Amino acid sequence: QSIKLKMALYSCASSIARQTASALRPNVAAFSSLAVDSTLDRAKSAENYESVLDRFAQIRACAVLRTATSEACPQAMQAAIDGGFKIVEFTLTTPDCLDHLASCREKNDGSVMVGCGTILNTQDCENAIDAGSEFIITPVMLPDVIQWCAERNIVCVPGCQTPTELVTAYRAGAPLQKLFPGVAGGPGWVKAVSSALPFLSINPTSGVDLDNAGEFLKMGAASVGLVAPLFDPVAVANEDWEQISKNAEKCMANVKTAGPYIRK
């Protein structure tokens, strides 16, 4: 009888867990590409939206660049591209960011997917999209930016620190959720959260390095972002672009061991 009771309690707990997960899962149709108003300014097609997400799922790593000088920016990013990165992010904290983004998009259109980060409001979104950005990254969870992007079929990856923020961003319309800043436990934290909330597609950025990028992915992360470990500040200051290319090669080799991501 004791065993039967335990089994009944386990069955009940499992049912409650499934119901809780179902309740947390948003009405995806509310912010899907099917609900987009194509007459809105800067609206993208459903095919474009899906293509961006497909490339994130296939490539799984993004080079995130911020430099103190405008001159270093294009050379550093080109070094990362030469080392194997096919998704790149220019941040608005870099001098002449949008000019460099536009040039990179023109030079590598089709072979490299280019996005803009450190977006803080919808005006930043407009400026980034006009410059050629193919996706939007924010450092914190900004509902107005998420909504603006969702209404236009633009992939937005908002910064989130807690499981609550990750779920809130997802429910607001963000198909990928950036984990920023880094959390204690790193890959183990991602595994725990992605197991409990399997509908999330988490993109850790801070705390990811050349050696553990693949581990994050194998533990459940959808993709990762590489900042200082890739763009080593000393190498950038010394204009050692060869070192940055080597960093990129090492990182992408680790990323590829995880294989492609199965979209949710």
C-alpha positions as CSV (number, residue, x, y, z in Angstrom):
1,Q,0.0,0.0,0.0
2,S,2.9,2.3,0.8
3,I,4.3,1.8,-2.7
4,K,1.0,2.4,-4.3
5,L,0.6,5.6,-2.3
6,K,4.0,6.8,-3.4
7,M,3.2,6.1,-7.0
8,A,-0.1,7.9,-6.8
9,L,1.6,10.9,-5.2
10,Y,4.3,10.9,-7.9
11,S,1.6,10.7,-10.6
12,C,-0.3,13.6,-9.1
13,A,2.9,15.7,-8.7
14,S,3.8,15.0,-12.4
15,S,0.4,16.1,-13.5
16,I,0.6,19.3,-11.5
17,A,4.0,20.0,-13.0
18,R,2.8,19.5,-16.5
19,Q,-0.2,21.8,-15.9
20,T,2.0,24.4,-14.4
21,A,4.3,24.3,-17.4
22,S,1.3,24.6,-19.7
23,A,0.1,27.6,-17.8
24,L,3.4,29.3,-18.1
25,R,3.6,28.7,-21.8
26,P,2.1,31.8,-23.6
27,N,-0.4,31.9,-26.4
28,V,2.3,31.9,-29.1
29,A,-0.2,32.9,-31.7
30,A,-0.6,36.2,-30.0
31,F,2.9,37.3,-31.1
32,S,3.7,34.9,-33.9
33,S,4.5,36.1,-37.4
34,L,0.9,35.3,-38.4
35,A,-0.3,38.2,-36.3
36,V,2.1,40.8,-37.8
37,D,0.7,43.9,-39.4
38,S,2.7,44.0,-42.7
39,T,1.8,47.7,-43.1
40,L,3.8,48.7,-40.1
41,D,7.1,50.6,-40.9
42,R,10.1,48.4,-41.1
43,A,8.0,45.2,-40.9
44,K,9.8,42.0,-42.1
45,S,8.3,38.9,-43.8
46,A,7.5,35.7,-41.9
47,E,10.1,34.0,-44.1
48,N,12.8,36.5,-42.9
49,Y,11.9,36.0,-39.3
50,E,12.1,32.2,-39.6
51,S,15.4,32.5,-41.5
52,V,17.0,34.5,-38.7
53,L,15.9,31.9,-36.1
54,D,17.1,29.1,-38.3
55,R,20.5,30.6,-38.6
56,F,20.8,31.0,-34.9
57,A,19.8,27.4,-34.4
58,Q,22.3,26.2,-37.0
59,I,25.3,28.4,-36.1
60,R,24.7,28.8,-32.4
61,A,27.3,31.5,-31.6
62,C,27.5,35.2,-32.0
63,A,30.5,37.5,-31.9
64,V,29.6,40.5,-29.7
65,L,31.9,43.5,-30.3
66,R,32.4,46.7,-28.4
67,T,35.5,48.7,-28.9
68,A,36.8,52.0,-27.5
69,T,37.7,53.4,-30.9
70,S,35.9,53.5,-34.2
71,E,39.1,52.5,-36.0
72,A,39.4,49.1,-34.2
73,C,35.8,48.0,-34.8
74,P,35.8,46.8,-38.4
75,Q,39.2,45.2,-38.2
76,A,38.3,43.3,-35.0
77,M,35.0,42.1,-36.4
78,Q,36.6,41.0,-39.6
79,A,39.1,39.0,-37.7
80,A,36.3,37.1,-35.9
81,I,34.6,36.5,-39.2
82,D,37.8,35.2,-40.7
83,G,38.1,32.9,-37.7
84,G,34.7,31.3,-38.5
85,F,31.9,33.4,-36.9
86,K,28.8,33.7,-39.1
87,I,26.6,35.7,-36.7
88,V,27.9,39.1,-35.4
89,E,26.6,41.8,-33.2
90,F,27.8,45.5,-33.2
91,T,26.9,47.3,-30.0
92,L,25.8,50.9,-29.8
93,T,28.4,51.7,-27.2
94,T,31.0,51.4,-30.0
95,P,31.8,54.7,-31.8
96,D,30.2,54.9,-35.3
97,C,28.5,51.5,-34.6
98,L,25.8,51.8,-37.2
99,D,28.2,52.9,-39.9
100,H,30.3,49.8,-39.2
101,L,27.2,47.6,-39.1
102,A,26.1,48.9,-42.5
103,S,29.5,48.3,-44.0
104,C,29.7,44.8,-42.6
105,R,26.2,43.9,-43.9
106,E,27.1,45.2,-47.3
107,K,30.4,43.4,-47.5
108,N,29.1,40.0,-46.1
109,D,25.4,40.0,-46.9
110,G,24.2,36.5,-47.2
111,S,27.3,34.8,-45.7
112,V,27.2,36.6,-42.3
113,M,24.2,37.6,-40.3
114,V,24.6,41.0,-38.7
115,G,22.7,42.4,-35.7
116,C,22.8,45.3,-33.3
117,G,23.1,45.3,-29.5
118,T,22.8,47.6,-26.5
119,I,19.4,48.7,-27.9
120,L,17.5,50.6,-25.2
121,N,14.4,52.0,-26.9
122,T,12.3,51.8,-30.1
123,Q,14.2,54.7,-31.7
124,D,17.4,52.7,-31.4
125,C,15.5,49.8,-33.1
126,E,14.5,52.0,-36.0
127,N,18.1,53.3,-36.4
128,A,19.5,49.8,-36.3
129,I,17.1,48.3,-38.8
130,D,17.6,51.2,-41.1
131,A,21.4,50.5,-41.0
132,G,20.8,46.9,-42.0
133,S,20.5,45.1,-38.7
134,E,18.9,41.7,-39.0
135,F,18.1,41.2,-35.3
136,I,17.9,43.3,-32.2
137,I,19.7,42.6,-28.8
138,T,19.0,44.5,-25.6
139,P,21.0,44.4,-22.4
140,V,17.9,44.3,-20.2
141,M,14.3,43.1,-20.5
142,L,12.4,46.0,-22.2
143,P,8.8,45.1,-23.0
144,D,8.3,48.1,-25.4
145,V,11.2,47.0,-27.5
146,I,10.1,43.4,-27.5
147,Q,6.6,44.4,-28.6
148,W,7.9,46.7,-31.3
149,C,10.0,43.9,-32.7
150,A,7.3,41.2,-32.4
151,E,4.8,43.4,-34.2
152,R,7.2,43.6,-37.2
153,N,8.6,40.1,-37.5
154,I,12.0,41.3,-36.2
155,V,13.8,38.8,-33.9
156,C,14.5,40.4,-30.5
157,V,16.9,38.8,-28.0
158,P,16.4,40.7,-24.7
159,G,18.7,40.6,-21.7
160,C,17.3,38.7,-18.7
161,Q,18.9,37.8,-15.3
162,T,16.3,35.5,-13.7
163,P,14.0,32.7,-14.7
164,T,11.1,35.1,-14.1
165,E,12.5,37.6,-16.6
166,L,13.3,34.9,-19.1
167,V,9.7,33.7,-19.0
168,T,8.3,37.3,-19.1
169,A,10.4,38.0,-22.2
170,Y,9.3,34.9,-23.9
171,R,5.6,35.6,-23.1
172,A,6.1,39.2,-24.4
173,G,7.2,37.8,-27.8
174,A,11.0,37.2,-27.6
175,P,11.8,33.9,-29.4
176,L,15.4,33.9,-27.9
177,Q,16.2,35.2,-24.4
178,K,19.7,36.5,-23.6
179,L,21.1,35.5,-20.2
180,F,23.0,38.6,-19.0
181,P,25.0,39.2,-16.9
182,G,26.5,35.8,-16.1
183,V,25.1,33.7,-13.3
184,A,26.8,31.5,-10.7
185,G,26.9,27.9,-11.9
186,G,27.1,28.8,-15.6
187,P,26.2,25.8,-17.7
188,G,24.7,24.0,-14.7
189,W,22.3,26.9,-14.1
190,V,21.3,26.9,-17.8
191,K,20.6,23.1,-17.6
192,A,18.4,23.5,-14.5
193,V,16.4,26.3,-15.9
194,S,16.0,24.9,-19.4
195,S,14.9,21.6,-17.9
196,A,12.3,23.2,-15.7
197,L,11.2,25.6,-18.4
198,P,11.8,23.7,-21.7
199,F,10.0,26.2,-23.9
200,L,12.7,28.8,-23.3
201,S,15.6,29.3,-25.8
202,I,18.4,30.7,-23.6
203,N,21.3,32.7,-25.1
204,P,24.0,33.1,-22.4
205,T,26.5,35.9,-23.1
206,S,28.4,37.0,-20.1
207,G,30.4,34.1,-18.6
208,V,30.9,32.3,-21.9
209,D,34.5,31.8,-23.0
210,L,36.5,30.0,-25.7
211,D,36.5,26.7,-23.7
212,N,33.1,26.5,-22.2
213,A,30.9,27.7,-25.1
214,G,30.3,24.1,-26.2
215,E,29.4,23.0,-22.7
216,F,26.8,25.8,-22.4
217,L,25.2,24.5,-25.6
218,K,25.3,20.8,-24.5
219,M,23.6,21.8,-21.2
220,G,20.6,23.3,-23.0
221,A,21.5,26.8,-24.2
222,A,20.1,27.6,-27.6
223,S,23.1,29.7,-28.6
224,V,25.9,31.7,-27.0
225,G,27.4,35.2,-27.3
226,L,31.2,35.8,-27.0
227,V,32.5,39.2,-25.9
228,A,35.8,39.8,-24.2
229,P,37.1,36.2,-24.4
230,L,36.8,36.5,-28.1
231,F,37.8,40.1,-28.5
232,D,40.6,40.1,-26.0
233,P,41.2,43.7,-24.9
234,V,44.9,43.4,-25.1
235,A,44.8,41.9,-28.6
236,V,42.5,44.7,-29.7
237,A,44.7,47.4,-28.2
238,N,47.8,45.9,-29.9
239,E,45.9,45.4,-33.2
240,D,46.7,41.7,-33.0
241,W,43.9,40.6,-35.4
242,E,45.6,37.2,-35.9
243,Q,45.0,36.4,-32.2
244,I,41.4,37.3,-32.5
245,S,41.0,35.0,-35.5
246,K,42.7,32.2,-33.5
247,N,40.3,32.8,-30.6
248,A,37.4,32.6,-33.1
249,E,38.6,29.3,-34.5
250,K,39.0,27.8,-31.1
251,C,35.6,28.9,-30.0
252,M,33.8,27.7,-33.1
253,A,35.5,24.4,-32.9
254,N,34.0,23.9,-29.4
255,V,30.6,25.2,-30.5
256,K,30.4,22.7,-33.4
257,T,30.8,19.7,-31.1
258,A,27.3,20.5,-29.8
259,G,25.6,20.2,-33.2
260,P,22.6,22.2,-34.3
261,Y,19.9,23.4,-32.0
262,I,16.4,21.9,-32.4
263,R,14.0,24.9,-32.4
264,K,11.0,24.9,-30.1
